[in-house]
Amino acid sequence: MSLLTSIFGSSKASYSPEARELVAHMRYELIPLKSLDQAIADLPHGAPVSVTCSPVKGIATTQQLCEQLVAKGHNAVPHFAARLVEGPEHAAKLAEWVRAQGIKEVFIIGGDAETPPHYQYALPFMRDFLDANPGIETLAFGAYPDGHATISNKDLHEAIHEKQKLIESKGIKPLASTRCASMPQRFARG
């Protein structure tokens, strides 16, 4: 079953040009769960795919999944959780790995690990990662338009601007990413 069919129904005549365009440029996200093998098999050839970094499975699992996806011709976007990175040497190894894989976009988030080995927040890790020259074109990072449970709005605002400035200073495109599920009214057409 095609993605268009699963989203919009079985009649090909009902696919609007807008729906086709939306699906043609969407990015998939894989979470390392039991159904992962089937999810990978169901991806359209060459699909862009974000790979979530689970605090339980760790960064190595994210790397392995990205390697599988790249080998199958997909555009893999690894998520790296700063709170799982062991320090500057590990950050440099991740940058080297990204460069070797030919990955052009990475997503960096602070993460949910309870006891980080080195980095408490995304920005210091991002700085070390970029200093190691990962060869990327785009660096995505988390943004929180509705706020964050443990970070003040003032600190969030400052961090977003610092991240953007850092990324742009390296000649890389910044991309602020957020989940919109908690704020559908902001996107409703009236």
Buried (B, 14 or more C-beta within 10 A) or exposed (E): EEBBEEEBEEEEEEBEEEEEEEBEEEEBBBBBEEEBEEBBEBBEEEBBBBBBBBEEBBBEBBBEBBBBBBEBEBBBBBBBBBBBBEEBEBBBEBBBBBBEBEBBBBBBBBBEBEEBEBBEBBBBBBBBBBBBEBBBEBBBBBBBEEEBEEBEEEEBEEBBEEBBEBBEEBEBEBBEEEEEEEEEEEEEEE
